[in-house]
Amino acid sequence: MMNNTSKSQVCKVQPGTYITGKWHKHSYKIIQPLGYGATGFVYLAEGSKGNVALKISESSTSITSEVNVLKHFSKVQGSALGPSLLDVDDWVRPGFPKAISFYVMEYIKGESFLDFIQKKGNEWTGVLCLQLLADLDRLHQEGWVFGDLKPDNLIVTGPTPKIRCIDVGGTTINGRAIKEFTEFFDRGYWGMGTRKAEPTYDLFAVAMIMINAAFPKRFSKTTDAKEQLKNVIRTNAMLRKYEKVLNNALHGRYQSAAEMRNDMILHLSQKIVQPDQPPTRSNRHQVKKQSKPVSRNGTVISKKPVPQKTKGGFVETVLIILFVSLAYVLYIYGQIL
């Protein structure tokens, strides 16, 4: 779930262990580990009101920083970026000299981003990333950058699919150096930017998340990383639909998540109105045959070309149907978003 893998014996807890807060006296029964990283371990635990996620760390500074982020997230109206904060305390663990810091948060139950895409289909990649961009825009407006943005930190809840972010350990104040990162989603690794916390850093990661959806096993960079990513996008049917948007995000051309989101919606609408596939030979043959009016007995009435108005009427009818279809799709997006 988290990037680094520093393991501390202090933070390792066996299932069945009870952790009771020194100050608030709330007790939590550890069920199983959910993930670990440089700043500690996250466990699924059972509290008095049901299942929760509990993070424990030797570093009280790291705990304080992450708690502050979660508190800030709770003030961002409409954002689902981080889980709700439920409790913060210390644990006096028998056999250890000092108290261990921990905090308790909402347990977000759902499927991982990549598992959901593989089950439901790649068409969901764009829908979920539109949701993600909306939440990132709210976060960026508050002066924060998520930082370690990757599929491992994304959960899709239901029954109406909704993307949620977990593990806020990499969240950084705008302008500072990124605290945590994962190479595949880090623009510094690909030689396409710095590790300065700014909206463009997160937007690069969103583009790489979409690429990861198409290539779940990921891949290593080559000597010409920029051209490599262009070729990856160009040669994949799903990614090719978003080629312009992805390239803009990878090269830092969007100033905000809202700009990228709007461009993605516009790009998708253009793809619906102007399909990529050209007319088939049979379709062209049918149009050609219809260009000459015939009588009931099959004889040609006139050899003159069909007036442009008639052709335009056919095109207008097709466009109307496509626009109605587009409106319906956007309506569905709106309901999901």
Secondary structure, 3 states (H helix, E strand, C coil): CCCCCCCCHHHCCCCCCEEECCCCCCEEEEEEEEEEECCEEEEEEEECCEEEEEEEECCHHHHHHHHHHHHHHHHCCCCCCCCCEEEEEEECCCCCCCCEEEEEEECCCCEEHHHHHHHHCCHHHHHHHHHHHHHHHHHHHCCEECCCCCHHHEEEECCCCEEEECCCCCCEECCCECCCCCHHHCCCCCCCCCCECCHHHHHHHHHHHHHHHHCCCCCCCCCCHHHHHHHHHHCCHHHHCCHHHHHHHHCCCCCCHHHHHHHHHHHHHHHHHCCCCCCCHHHHHHHHHHCCCECCCCCECCCCCCCHHHHHHHHHHHHHHHHHHHHHHHHHHHHHC
